[in-house]
Amino acid sequence: MSGRPGGQAAGVLETLGGRGLSLGVAESLTGGLLAARIVAVPGASAVFRGGVVSYATDLKHAILGVEASLLASRGAVDPDVARAMARGARHVLGADLALATTGVAGPGPQDGQPVGRVFVAVAGLLAPGTDAGEWVRRLDLGGNRQQIREAAVTAALELLVGLLAGEPRLAE
């Protein structure tokens, strides 16, 4: 899917469009980069519903419905928070599938997690008429702040590409 113009995002949109599915995103550390990568593809509006940038932890609860107790006990950088963000985006945006990103881009640790610790998640349907599922992938990325954010976007799209291809590789 990544050999065409627009790379992974174009392939994801083409596959989802062919299956009659819509996509939304919930972003924290990527701060809109994932949505920007998706909308850079001509015709994205046929599949992409929108995104929520919930950079502040309280917004993950207020907008996406992530349980306040989960955020209080584990912090925002957690696999279950990533899952809940994707689930919440799916609900808020009315999308069949949603991607979520949460993690630490730096300059320092957050919630007891080191710089470069990232979780990307997918929630929803892989095909019409199937049961919804949830998948998450943990990443330990190197590089500077921007490199970590860009790598998180790529990893989120890679996770979805794998799931759509029937290969849920690298998911926890």
C-alpha contacts under 8 A as a table, 3 or more apart, distances in Angstrom:
res1	aa1	res2	aa2	distance
1	M	4	R	6.85
1	M	7	G	6.71
1	M	8	Q	5.65
1	M	10	A	7.50
1	M	11	G	4.50
1	M	12	V	7.22
1	M	161	V	7.56
2	S	5	P	7.92
2	S	6	G	7.60
2	S	7	G	4.02
2	S	8	Q	4.40
2	S	9	A	7.78
2	S	10	A	7.60
2	S	11	G	6.31
3	G	7	G	5.88
3	G	8	Q	7.89
4	R	7	G	5.38
4	R	10	A	7.17
4	R	11	G	7.39
5	P	10	A	6.94
6	G	9	A	5.93
6	G	10	A	4.88
6	G	11	G	7.76
6	G	40	A	7.27
6	G	41	V	5.63
7	G	10	A	5.50
7	G	11	G	6.48
8	Q	11	G	5.07
8	Q	12	V	6.08
8	Q	154	T	7.94
8	Q	157	L	6.40
8	Q	158	E	7.30
8	Q	161	V	7.48
9	A	12	V	5.09
9	A	13	L	6.13
9	A	37	R	6.67
9	A	38	I	5.35
9	A	41	V	7.10
9	A	157	L	6.78
10	A	13	L	5.15
10	A	14	E	6.05
10	A	38	I	7.38
10	A	41	V	5.92
11	G	14	E	5.08
11	G	15	T	6.09
11	G	161	V	7.91
12	V	15	T	5.21
12	V	16	L	6.04
12	V	157	L	7.58
12	V	160	L	7.48
12	V	161	V	6.33
13	L	16	L	5.14
13	L	17	G	5.86
13	L	38	I	7.96
13	L	44	A	6.68
13	L	47	V	6.33
13	L	48	F	7.75
14	E	17	G	5.15
14	E	18	G	6.08
15	T	18	G	5.11
15	T	19	R	6.34
15	T	164	L	7.70
16	L	19	R	5.07
16	L	20	G	6.09
16	L	21	L	4.99
16	L	22	S	6.59
16	L	23	L	7.81
16	L	47	V	6.94
17	G	20	G	4.96
17	G	21	L	5.84
17	G	22	S	7.28
17	G	46	A	7.17
17	G	47	V	5.90
18	G	21	L	7.71
19	R	127	A	6.26
19	R	128	P	7.01
20	G	128	P	7.26
21	L	47	V	6.76
21	L	95	A	7.77
21	L	96	D	5.73
21	L	97	L	7.36
21	L	125	L	7.97
21	L	127	A	7.28
21	L	128	P	7.15
22	S	47	V	4.65
22	S	48	F	5.86
22	S	49	R	6.54
22	S	95	A	5.15
22	S	96	D	5.10
22	S	97	L	6.26
23	L	47	V	6.00
23	L	48	F	4.86
23	L	49	R	5.80
23	L	50	G	7.57
23	L	90	R	7.89
23	L	95	A	5.24
23	L	96	D	6.07
23	L	97	L	4.90
23	L	98	A	5.46
23	L	99	L	7.78
24	G	48	F	5.99
24	G	49	R	5.31
24	G	50	G	5.18
24	G	51	G	5.55
24	G	89	A	6.41
24	G	90	R	6.31
24	G	93	L	6.33
24	G	95	A	5.67
24	G	96	D	7.95
24	G	97	L	6.37
24	G	98	A	4.57
24	G	99	L	6.50
25	V	34	L	7.53
25	V	35	A	6.77
25	V	50	G	6.59
25	V	51	G	4.55
25	V	52	V	6.32
25	V	86	A	6.98
25	V	89	A	6.11
25	V	90	R	7.76
25	V	98	A	5.13
25	V	99	L	4.72
25	V	100	A	5.68
26	A	51	G	5.64
26	A	52	V	4.77
26	A	53	V	5.92
26	A	54	S	7.00
26	A	85	M	6.10
26	A	86	A	6.13
26	A	89	A	5.60
26	A	98	A	7.30
26	A	99	L	6.24
26	A	100	A	4.58
26	A	101	T	6.58
27	E	30	T	5.77
27	E	31	G	5.78
27	E	32	G	6.38
27	E	34	L	7.44
27	E	51	G	7.47
27	E	52	V	6.18
27	E	53	V	4.75
27	E	54	S	6.02
27	E	55	Y	7.11
27	E	100	A	5.52
27	E	101	T	4.95
27	E	102	T	6.61
28	S	31	G	5.48
28	S	53	V	5.83
28	S	54	S	5.28
28	S	55	Y	4.44
28	S	56	A	7.65
28	S	100	A	7.90
28	S	101	T	5.79
28	S	102	T	5.02
28	S	103	G	7.31
29	L	55	Y	6.61
29	L	101	T	6.61
29	L	102	T	5.42
29	L	103	G	5.71
29	L	104	V	6.57
29	L	105	A	6.50
29	L	149	R	6.58
30	T	33	L	5.37
30	T	34	L	6.62
30	T	101	T	6.70
30	T	102	T	7.59
30	T	149	R	5.14
30	T	150	E	7.42
30	T	152	A	7.12
30	T	153	V	6.95
31	G	34	L	7.83
31	G	53	V	5.78
31	G	54	S	7.88
31	G	55	Y	6.67
32	G	35	A	5.31
32	G	36	A	6.07
32	G	51	G	7.76
32	G	53	V	6.16
33	L	36	A	4.93
33	L	37	R	6.08
33	L	149	R	7.78
33	L	150	E	7.45
33	L	153	V	6.89
34	L	37	R	5.17
34	L	38	I	6.38
34	L	153	V	5.32
35	A	38	I	5.09
35	A	39	V	6.12
35	A	50	G	7.34
35	A	51	G	6.32
36	A	39	V	5.21
36	A	40	A	6.04
37	R	40	A	5.34
37	R	41	V	7.36
38	I	41	V	5.86
38	I	44	A	6.68
38	I	48	F	7.67
39	V	42	P	7.21
39	V	44	A	5.48
39	V	45	S	7.44
39	V	48	F	7.67
40	A	44	A	7.58
41	V	44	A	5.56
43	G	46	A	5.91
44	A	47	V	5.73
44	A	48	F	5.65
45	S	48	F	5.12
45	S	49	R	7.02
49	R	93	L	6.34
49	R	94	G	7.50
49	R	95	A	6.45
50	G	93	L	6.64
51	G	89	A	7.41
51	G	93	L	7.44
52	V	89	A	7.01
54	S	57	T	7.05
54	S	59	L	5.30
54	S	60	K	5.55
54	S	63	I	7.73
55	Y	59	L	7.20
55	Y	60	K	7.78
56	A	59	L	5.52
56	A	60	K	7.03
57	T	60	K	5.34
57	T	61	H	7.19
57	T	71	L	7.49
57	T	76	A	6.21
58	D	61	H	5.39
58	D	62	A	6.18
59	L	62	A	4.75
59	L	63	I	5.43
59	L	64	L	7.12
60	K	63	I	5.81
60	K	64	L	5.14
60	K	65	G	6.47
60	K	66	V	5.64
60	K	85	M	6.87
61	H	64	L	5.59
61	H	65	G	4.56
61	H	66	V	4.43
61	H	67	E	5.97
61	H	68	A	5.89
61	H	71	L	7.99
62	A	65	G	5.88
62	A	66	V	7.71
63	I	88	G	7.85
63	I	92	V	7.86
64	L	84	A	7.67
64	L	85	M	5.87
64	L	87	R	7.91
64	L	88	G	4.39
64	L	89	A	5.99
64	L	92	V	6.97
65	G	84	A	7.48
65	G	85	M	7.56
65	G	88	G	5.78
66	V	70	L	7.37
66	V	71	L	7.38
66	V	81	V	6.66
66	V	84	A	5.48
66	V	85	M	6.31
66	V	88	G	7.12
67	E	70	L	5.28
67	E	71	L	6.51
68	A	71	L	5.12
68	A	72	A	6.03
69	S	72	A	4.98
69	S	73	S	6.00
70	L	73	S	5.26
70	L	74	R	5.88
70	L	75	G	7.18
70	L	81	V	7.29
71	L	74	R	5.47
71	L	75	G	4.56
71	L	76	A	5.65
71	L	81	V	7.23
72	A	75	G	5.72
74	R	77	V	7.48
74	R	78	D	6.64
74	R	111	D	7.40
75	G	78	D	6.76
75	G	111	D	5.38
76	A	81	V	6.22
76	A	102	T	6.97
76	A	103	G	7.48
76	A	111	D	7.17
77	V	81	V	6.90
77	V	82	A	7.62
77	V	102	T	5.75
77	V	103	G	4.99
77	V	104	V	7.22
77	V	110	Q	7.74
77	V	111	D	6.90
77	V	113	Q	7.02
77	V	117	R	7.73
77	V	118	V	7.01
77	V	119	F	7.08
78	D	81	V	5.19
78	D	82	A	6.35
78	D	102	T	7.66
78	D	103	G	7.82
78	D	119	F	6.77
79	P	82	A	5.06
79	P	83	R	6.30
79	P	119	F	5.86
79	P	120	V	7.88
79	P	121	A	7.86
79	P	136	V	6.42
79	P	137	R	7.64
79	P	138	R	7.26
80	D	83	R	5.02
80	D	84	A	6.10
81	V	84	A	5.00
81	V	85	M	6.01
81	V	102	T	7.95
82	A	85	M	5.07
82	A	86	A	6.32
82	A	100	A	5.93
82	A	101	T	6.36
82	A	102	T	6.13
82	A	119	F	6.16
82	A	120	V	6.25
82	A	121	A	5.55
82	A	136	V	7.15
83	R	86	A	5.23
83	R	87	R	6.17
83	R	100	A	7.38
83	R	121	A	5.51
83	R	122	V	6.91
83	R	123	A	6.87
83	R	134	E	6.54
83	R	135	W	7.05
83	R	136	V	6.54
84	A	87	R	4.94
84	A	88	G	5.90
85	M	88	G	5.01
85	M	89	A	6.05
85	M	100	A	5.94
86	A	89	A	5.13
86	A	90	R	6.15
86	A	98	A	5.20
86	A	99	L	5.39
86	A	100	A	4.88
86	A	121	A	6.24
86	A	122	V	5.85
86	A	123	A	5.37
87	R	90	R	5.17
87	R	91	H	6.42
87	R	98	A	7.00
87	R	122	V	7.98
87	R	123	A	5.49
87	R	124	G	7.43
87	R	134	E	7.95
88	G	91	H	5.10
88	G	92	V	6.03
89	A	92	V	5.09
89	A	93	L	5.66
89	A	94	G	7.85
89	A	95	A	7.67
89	A	98	A	6.10
89	A	99	L	7.93
89	A	100	A	7.95
90	R	93	L	5.48
90	R	94	G	5.63
90	R	95	A	4.84
90	R	96	D	6.49
90	R	97	L	6.06
90	R	98	A	5.18
90	R	123	A	7.19
90	R	124	G	7.20
91	H	94	G	5.22
91	H	95	A	6.83
95	A	98	A	6.60
96	D	124	G	5.58
96	D	125	L	5.74
97	L	122	V	6.98
97	L	123	A	5.65
97	L	124	G	4.31
97	L	125	L	5.80
97	L	126	L	7.47
98	A	122	V	5.60
98	A	123	A	5.39
98	A	124	G	6.48
99	L	120	V	7.21
99	L	121	A	5.58
99	L	122	V	4.59
99	L	123	A	6.73
99	L	156	A	6.77
99	L	160	L	7.88
100	A	120	V	5.52
100	A	121	A	5.03
100	A	122	V	6.44
100	A	156	A	7.43
101	T	118	V	7.30
101	T	119	F	5.97
101	T	120	V	4.61
101	T	121	A	6.62
101	T	152	A	7.09
101	T	153	V	7.72
101	T	156	A	7.24
102	T	118	V	5.82
102	T	119	F	5.45
102	T	120	V	6.57
103	G	116	G	7.17
103	G	117	R	5.56
103	G	118	V	3.96
103	G	119	F	5.98
104	V	108	G	7.87
104	V	109	P	6.67
104	V	110	Q	6.36
104	V	113	Q	7.16
104	V	114	P	6.82
104	V	115	V	5.03
104	V	116	G	5.55
104	V	117	R	5.64
104	V	118	V	6.26
105	A	108	G	7.95
105	A	115	V	5.63
105	A	116	G	5.68
105	A	117	R	7.79
105	A	144	N	7.58
105	A	145	R	4.88
105	A	146	Q	7.56
105	A	148	I	5.75
105	A	149	R	6.41
106	G	109	P	6.51
106	G	115	V	5.23
106	G	116	G	7.39
106	G	144	N	7.73
106	G	145	R	5.73
107	P	115	V	7.06
107	P	145	R	7.01
108	G	114	P	7.32
108	G	115	V	6.04
109	P	112	G	6.32
109	P	113	Q	5.48
109	P	114	P	4.60
109	P	115	V	5.23
110	Q	113	Q	5.29
110	Q	114	P	6.77
110	Q	115	V	7.64
113	Q	117	R	6.41
114	P	117	R	5.76
115	V	141	L	7.94
116	G	139	L	7.41
116	G	140	D	5.18
116	G	141	L	4.40
116	G	142	G	5.81
116	G	143	G	7.83
116	G	148	I	6.24
117	R	138	R	7.31
117	R	139	L	5.74
117	R	140	D	4.68
117	R	141	L	6.39
118	V	138	R	5.87
118	V	139	L	5.01
118	V	140	D	6.38
118	V	141	L	7.46
118	V	152	A	6.97
119	F	136	V	6.69
119	F	137	R	5.62
119	F	138	R	4.65
119	F	139	L	6.12
120	V	136	V	5.64
120	V	137	R	5.39
120	V	138	R	6.73
120	V	139	L	7.99
120	V	152	A	7.19
120	V	155	A	7.18
120	V	156	A	5.39
120	V	159	L	7.96
121	A	134	E	7.23
121	A	135	W	5.51
121	A	136	V	4.16
121	A	137	R	6.34
121	A	156	A	6.89
121	A	159	L	7.87
122	V	134	E	5.64
122	V	135	W	5.23
122	V	136	V	6.43
122	V	156	A	7.94
122	V	159	L	7.73
122	V	160	L	6.83
123	A	132	A	6.97
123	A	133	G	5.69
123	A	134	E	4.34
123	A	135	W	6.50
124	G	131	D	7.91
124	G	132	A	4.50
124	G	133	G	5.37
124	G	134	E	6.53
125	L	128	P	6.63
125	L	129	G	7.94
125	L	130	T	6.15
125	L	131	D	6.27
125	L	132	A	4.57
125	L	133	G	6.54
126	L	130	T	6.98
126	L	132	A	7.47
126	L	163	L	7.38
126	L	164	L	6.13
127	A	130	T	5.71
135	W	171	A	6.00
135	W	172	E	6.92
136	V	171	A	5.34
136	V	172	E	5.70
137	R	159	L	7.52
137	R	170	L	6.18
137	R	171	A	4.65
137	R	172	E	5.56
138	R	171	A	7.77
138	R	172	E	7.36
139	L	152	A	8.00
141	L	148	I	6.05
141	L	151	A	7.51
142	G	147	Q	7.71
142	G	148	I	6.54
143	G	146	Q	7.89
143	G	147	Q	5.50
143	G	148	I	6.03
144	N	147	Q	5.25
144	N	148	I	6.19
145	R	148	I	5.28
145	R	149	R	6.35
146	Q	149	R	5.10
146	Q	150	E	6.12
147	Q	150	E	5.15
147	Q	151	A	6.00
148	I	151	A	5.12
148	I	152	A	6.13
149	R	152	A	5.12
149	R	153	V	6.49
150	E	153	V	5.21
150	E	154	T	6.39
151	A	154	T	5.05
151	A	155	A	6.04
152	A	155	A	5.02
152	A	156	A	6.13
153	V	156	A	5.21
153	V	157	L	6.39
154	T	157	L	5.26
154	T	158	E	6.06
155	A	158	E	4.87
155	A	159	L	6.07
156	A	159	L	5.22
156	A	160	L	6.45
157	L	160	L	5.14
157	L	161	V	6.06
158	E	161	V	4.95
158	E	162	G	6.12
159	L	162	G	5.23
159	L	163	L	6.28
159	L	168	P	7.16
159	L	169	R	7.30
159	L	170	L	7.28
159	L	171	A	7.32
160	L	163	L	5.05
160	L	164	L	6.06
161	V	164	L	5.21
161	V	165	A	6.16
162	G	165	A	5.08
162	G	166	G	6.26
162	G	167	E	4.79
162	G	168	P	5.33
162	G	169	R	6.23
163	L	166	G	5.05
163	L	167	E	5.28
163	L	168	P	4.66
163	L	169	R	7.57
164	L	167	E	7.34
168	P	171	A	6.01
